[in-house]
Amino acid sequence: MNITRTNLLDLTPAESESALRAFAESHGVPAYRGSQAARHLWGAAPAAAFEDMTDLPKEFRALLAEHFEIPRLALATEQESTDGTRKFLFTMHDGQAIETVAIPDGDRMTFCVSSQAGCALKCSFCATGAMGFARNLAPHEIAGQVRELAMLNPPLFATNIVFMGMGEPLMNWEAVDKTLTILNDPKGFEIGARHITVSTVGWLPGIEALAARKEQFRLAISVHAPTDGLRATLMPVNTKFPLADVIDAAAAFDRRVTFEYVMLGGVNDTPAIANELAMLARRCKAFVNLIPLHPGGSMGFVPTERQAIGAFARQLRVHGVEVAIRKSRGIDIAAACGQLRVERLERRRPVAAD
C-alpha cells in the first residue's frame, strides 16, 4: 500500500510540530521525539533528510521517512559578483526554475527570494515579466530558498528578507502568508518582522491581507511613475489597480511603506516628475528608494545617469521626503531579476495567472 506522505515544509512550525508529536504518540514513541524532529526542519542547522536527524532513534527516523517528506530544491547554478553578491538558480520537482540572491552589506545579509516561477504582470522593464508566468510557488519552495542557503557549506544566514525576486508575492498570498510565519516564528528562522519586506506592484487584496497581520512586516510598493498615464505604459497592472487606489492603501497601511522607483533614462526621471512623486510619498509618509536600472535586465530601456539620479533625489528631499539611492549590486553577473533563469533555461510557454 502506497502511503501519501505529508510535506512538513508546507506547514507552519506549530503545525509541523503538532503533526510530528501526534505521529510519535500514535506509534508508541514519546511525544517529545516529535518536537525533536521538528527542530530539524528550519533554523540554523536544518536537516537535509530524516536520516541526518541523528539525535532520534534509527527506527523512528525510518518511520518519519515513510510518512513525511522534507523536499529539497536542487541548486542548478551559482554566480558570485566581485562585490560579494551571490545569485542562485534553483530547480524544483517539475523542472521550473527560480532565483534567489544573497546580498551582503556590512553586518547585514539580505536574501531576495522568489514567490512565483515567472510573472504574469509584464512590467515593461522587467526580465521576469518578459518570460511569462509558469506557476505559484508553495511555502516549501519559498521558505525553502532560505533553508537551502542555510545548508550550504559554509552556510549563509539571512538577517533580512525581501520578497523582491521573481513574481508578484501578493498574487500568491496563501503561500506567502504561511512563509511569513515560517520566517518570523522563533521555531522557524526567527527573523524579525521589521526585517522582512514584501514588495508588490500594488496588488490591493494582498496589501489589505498583509495589513491585517499583527506582525510589523514591511511593505514596499513598486511605483515607478507618479501618474496613471505614465505608470500604465510601464506597468499594465495599473489598469486593474489605479495608482490613486494603491496610494490610498499605502496611506492606510499603519507601518513603514517604501516606494520602489526604478530610474529609466528619459522616461520617469525629470524634475517635474520628481515633484509629483514627492506629493505621493508625503501623503503616505513613504520612504523612496531610487533604483538604478540594472543593464542586464533593462529590456531596451536606458539607465538614468548617476548625476541625474542625484538631482532627482535632491528634488525629493526639497519636499521633505526621505530618500535613498540603492547601490547597484552584482553588475558583473546576471543579477537582474529573471536574467539568470532566462540565460540558463529554455523559455516555457507562458500561461495565464489565476
Helices and strands as residue ranges (DSSP letters): E 6-7, G 8-10, H 13-26, H 31-38, G 50-52, H 58-67, E 68-69, E 74-80, E 86-91, E 97-105, E 108-112, E 116-118, H 127-131, E 133-136, H 139-150, E 160-163, G 169-172, H 173-184, G 193-195, E 196-200, H 204-212, E 218-222, H 228-234, G 236-239, H 243-252, E 257-263, H 271-284, E 287-292, G 295-297, H 306-318, E 323-325, H 339-344
